[in-house]
Every structure is written in structure tokens, then in C-alpha cells.
Amino acid sequence: MKQFLDSKYKGLCLYSYYIYDRIVPYDVFHHIVPIKEDWNMRLHLYNLIPLTNSIHEKIHKMYENDQERTQRELQQLVAKWNGFGE
């Protein structure tokens, strides 16, 4: 699965790419819908987004303030990359 995801996302942090207009290699895959909330989504292709460690920490802080809004934003980034979003 990791090799497939590496290839699919070209090794990029999607948040850095779309939000900061920077090409930065990812460090981790973040579960948009956390595993503790929906175990069945843990390997769903569009529930995973590649991020740098620093962006990953930022996202978790954003979840504390407004998880639903942050999740929608991340889902839109994944959708855009995969050709079915804005």
C-alpha cells in the first residue's frame, strides 16, 4: 500500500503543495477521519493524506479548534489531487 501511495502522491505533502504552493516531501500519512472514530476507514484511499511532520502536528491542533472544517479542507485537497475536486 505504501508504494502505491508513494507513487500516487509523487512523495509530496499535499497540504504544502496546495496551501503554501511548495513542493515538500511527505513524512507521514494522516487519517482524515481518525481510526478511533471509524476503524473501517483506516485504509480507505481517500481518507489518507500525505503530510510533513510539522503539518501533521498543525492539523491535529486545527482538529482541536474545528475538526469538521479541517476534515472538509483535507478531503478537498485529496479530491483535487485525484481529479474529482475543484
C-alpha positions in Angstrom: 0.0 0.0 0.0 2.8 2.4 0.9 4.5 2.0 -2.5 1.2 2.6 -4.2 0.6 5.8 -2.2 4.1 7.0 -2.7 3.6 6.7 -6.4 0.1 8.2 -6.4 1.1 11.3 -4.5 4.6 11.6 -6.0 6.1 11.7 -2.5 4.5 15.2 -1.9 2.9 16.7 1.2 -0.4 17.8 -0.3 -1.1 20.5 2.2 2.3 22.2 1.5 1.6 21.8 -2.3 -1.8 23.4 -2.3 -1.9 25.7 0.6 1.7 27.0 0.6 2.5 26.4 -3.1 5.6 24.5 -2.1 7.0 21.1 -3.2 7.9 19.3 0.0 8.3 15.6 0.6 5.9 14.0 2.9 6.8 12.2 6.2 3.6 10.6 7.3 0.1 9.7 6.1 -2.7 11.3 8.2 -6.1 9.7 8.6 -8.6 12.4 7.9 -11.3 10.5 9.7 -9.3 9.2 12.8 -9.1 5.5 13.3 -10.6 5.8 16.7 -13.7 7.3 15.1 -14.1 4.8 12.2 -11.8 1.8 12.1 -13.2 0.8 8.7 -11.7 4.0 7.2 -8.2 3.3 8.3 -7.0 2.1 4.8 -9.6 3.9 2.7 -7.6 5.5 -0.1 -9.3 8.9 0.1 -9.1 9.0 3.9 -5.3 9.2 3.8 -3.3 12.4 3.0 0.5 12.7 2.9 1.9 15.4 5.2 5.1 16.6 6.6 5.6 16.0 10.4 5.2 19.7 11.1 2.0 20.0 9.0 0.7 16.8 10.7 1.1 18.5 14.1 -0.6 21.6 12.8 -3.5 19.6 11.5 -4.0 17.9 14.9 -4.1 21.4 16.5 -6.6 22.5 13.9 -8.7 19.5 14.8 -8.9 20.7 18.3 -10.5 24.0 17.1 -12.7 22.8 14.3 -12.3 19.1 13.3 -15.2 19.1 10.8 -14.0 22.1 8.9 -10.4 20.8 8.8 -11.5 17.4 7.6 -13.5 19.0 4.8 -10.5 21.0 3.8 -8.2 18.0 3.7 -10.8 16.0 1.8 -11.0 18.7 -0.8 -7.2 18.6 -1.2 -7.3 14.9 -1.7 -10.2 15.2 -4.2 -8.4 18.0 -6.1 -5.2 15.9 -6.4 -7.2 12.9 -7.6 -9.1 14.9 -10.2 -12.6 15.0 -8.8 -12.5 18.2 -6.8 -12.2 21.9 -7.5 
